Amino acid sequence: MKEIVLTKVAGGVLAPIDPQAAEYIAKLKTGAAVRATVKQQRNPRFHRKFFALLNLAFDAWEPAENTYKGQAVGKNFDQFRNDIVCLAGFYEMATNLRGEVRVTAKSISFASMDQAEFDDLYNAVVNVVLKHVLTTYSREKLDEVMDQLTGFF
């Protein structure tokens, strides 16, 4: 069983939204029947806007220089994303093997989060970014920059 994402295009036809879906469909023999369960996806453009926001903030973020066991510690986008999402209040807690509590960001995959929750996440992340990274920006200025970056008008 394979899950792929499709989008409706002109003429009412469903078409693959990404290279993985296109590859899967290309491997099907002409006339092959497939069973599908249809679930409307989150807005993929808004998902890209979210990552554009994270990239903008990550590029602007200047952490203090730090070392660990004599090695310089640098910026890491995945850690940054995890921290921002957690600070926004979208996290899960678990205990590791040493008995320590670890906080990790909730999954933002299309399958794990519907559009309403993703909208809440986006707004909460904007607030975190404005408070901790882009401290000279207003919400209006950040929205304007995001619209320019992503083509949303």
N, C-alpha and C positions, 0 to 999 in steps of 0.2 A: 504494500500500500504506500502511495506517495502523495504528499500534500503539496499542491502548487497554488500559486496566486494568479488569477486571471483578471482582466479588466474588460469592460464593455466598450467596444469601438463602434464606429459608424456601421449602420446596417444591422445593428443588434447582435453582432458577432462577439463572442468572448475570445480574447487573445491573451497570450502570456505576458505577464508584467515584467518579468526578469529573465536573464539568460538561462537560469536553471529550469524554469517552467518551459521555456522555448525548447530547450534540449530534450526534456522529457516528452513533450508533444511530438517533436521531430522523430523520436524513436518509435512512436506508435505506427503500426501498419495502417494503411488506408482502409477505412471501414471497420477498424477495431472499435469495439464498444468498451466504454469505461463507465464506472458508477461514480457519481459525484454527490457530495453533500454540499450545498451552497450556503455560505455564511458571508454576509457583507463584511468586508474588511474595513479597518480604519483607513483614514485618508492617507495614502502614501506620501503625498506632497507635504502634509503636516508633519509626518514622521521625518522627512528630509529636513524640514524647517527646524525641528527639534535638534537634530544633529548639527545643523548649521549654527544654531545658538550655542551648543556645547563647544564646537570648534572655535567660534568667535571668542568665547570666554576663556577657553584653554590657551589660545594664542596670546590673549591679553594678560593671563595670569603669570605673575612673577613670584614664585615661592622663594622663601629665604634659602640661601645656600646651606646645604646640610651634608654631613658625611655619616657613614655607617661602617664601622670596622676599617677606617682609613680610606674608604672608597667614597667618591662623590656620588650623591644621590640626585638623580634628575627627575624631570617631569615625566609623568606617564598618563596618557589619555584615558586608559581604562580605569585606573585608580581615580583620576579626576572625575570621570563620569559617575563612578560608583559613589564617591563622596558627595557630589552635588545632588544626586538622586536621593541619597540617604538624608542629607540635610533638608531636602524638600519634604521629607516625611514618608517616602515610599521605599520601605525597607522591610527585610525579614531578619530575624535573629536566630542564631543557632550556636550550639556549643561545639568547640573543636576538640581534638583528641587530648589537649592539655587541660581541658575543663574551662577554657576561656570563652566568654561570650563574644561572638563575631556578628557584626551588623553588615549585611550585604544588600545592595540595591535590588528591589523587586525587578523581575523580568519585564521588559517593555516590548517583548515580542508581540507580533500581531495576534498570536493565539492566546497570549496571557493577559492582555489588557484591551478593553473595548475603548471606543472613541471617547466616551464621556470621562472615563478614568484618565485616559491619555491627555485630554484637555486640562483636567485638574493638575496632572503631573507637570504639563508644560507651564502653566501659570505659576505653580509653586517653584519650579526651577528658575523661572524668570526672577522671582522674588529673591531666591538664594543668590543668583548671579549678580543682581543689583546690589545686594547687601555685602557680598564677600569679594567680588572680582571687579565688576564694572561700576565702581562706587560713584563715579562722576556722571553716570548716565541717569536719566529719568526713564520711567516706563515708556513714555511717548517716544523719546529719542531711540531707545532700544527697539521698539516696535518698528520705527521708521527704518533703522539700519537693517533689521531682519527682513522687512519687505523688499528693500533694495537688494539684499543678498540672495533672496529666494524667488524674487519675481512675483510676490503676492502684492496685489494692489487693492 
